[in-house]
Amino acid sequence: MPYDYPVEYRPDLLELLKYMGAEDSKPATTPPATAVTKEQRGMFRRENKRWEAYTTGNAYMLYLLNRTTAHTFRVQAYGKTPVDAVKRWYRGLDGNDKHTRNCVRVVAVHACADTNTSQAGDLLMGTQQNSFPY
């Protein structure tokens, strides 16, 4: 399936390709065609529905602490309530993420002020972290 828009290359890059003797090594303008089977389409559809169900509800920022290295980080989780978001994050997409439950502890839950930049809003549960709001 060719693209509808023309592809133009920077002249300096074309000169470099000519200098290197690689005139025919321009990037292809069409993506490689791969056949998708009926089973793969069904699998993609099911995975997409699972992801949409996983990301429904209100957005929350979870501040996490690694139990073994004391490394702190944060993730964005979704749920109807903050407790639901924490449970959903611990459970994971596959529903059985025991390693995450054993190795990571949620130390704070914030409302998500901006889902695009994952900026934390008001503290809802836990203790305030030094890296707030980022």
N, C-alpha and C positions, 0 to 999 in steps of 0.2 A: 504494500500500500504506500504509494509515494506521498510525500508531503505536498500540501497545496501552496506553500510559500517557497520562493527561490532561496537557494543557499548561496551565500557569498562568503569568500574567505579573505582574510586580511592580506594585502599584497606582500607585506614583509614575511608572513608565514609561507606564502607561496614561493617567494625567493629562497627561503631557507630549505624548503622541500626540494626545489630544483638544485640547489647547491649540494644537498645531500644525495641527490640522485634518486629521489623517491617521488617522482611525478605522479605515479599511479597509486600512491598510498593516501590519497585524500579520504576523509571520512565518508562513508556511504550516506546518501541522502535518504535512503529508505531503511527502516528497521528490518532485521531479519524476520522472515515469516516463520512462525512456529504454529503448528497445529495444536489446538487445545481439544482434548477429548471431552466427551459428555460427563465422565466421572470428575474430571478436573473442574469443569464449569460448575457442577453441583457442589464440589468441595469449596470452591471460591465463594459461591453464594452462601453456603452455610457459615463459613468463616466470617464473611462480611456481616451477616445477621448477628453472629455472636459478638463481634466487635461493636456493632451499633447498640446492642443490649448492654454491653459492658460500659459504654460511655454515655448512658442516659442518666438524667438526673442533674443535680447541681454539682458544680465543679468545686473541689476543695484542694488545698495544698497540704500535703502531708510531709512533715519534717521527720526524717528517719535517722536512727542511730544504729550503725553496725555493731553488733554485740561483741565481735571478736577483735576488731581493730579500732573501735571508737570513732570511726569515720562517720561524719554526718552528711546527709544529702537530702534532697527533697524530690517528691514526685507529685504529679497531678492525678487526682483520683475523682471518680464520680459516684454519686449516690443520692438517695432521697434525704438522708441525714448525715452528719459527720460520722456517726458510728457505722452507718451502712457503707459509707465510702471506705472507711478503714477495713471493715470486714471484706468488702469486695476486692480491695487491693491485696490483702493477705491471701485471699482465695485464688486470685489470678484468673487468667483466661481459661486455663484448663481445669480449674476447680480443685486442684490437688497440688498446691505449692508448699509442701511441708518445709522445704529448705528455707524459704523466705520467712516463714513464721518463726523458725528456730534461730535464724541469724540476724534478723532485723527487728528493731523495736520502734514503734511510732511514739515520738516524744511531744509532738504538737500538731494541731490541725487548725488551719486557717481557711477562711473563705477565700476563694480565688477571685481576685479583683479583675484580672484580665487573662482569659484562657489562651490567647495567642502568645503572650510573653510570660505566662505562668507567674505573674506577680501576685504575692500573697496579700490578702486583705486583713480583716479583723481576726484576732485570735479567738477561736471557738473552744478549744480544748487543749490541755497540756500546758507547758511552760514556754514563755517567750524565748526565741532563739536569737543569737547574736547576728545572724545573717539576714534577719528580717528587714525589708520585704523580699530580698533576693536570696 
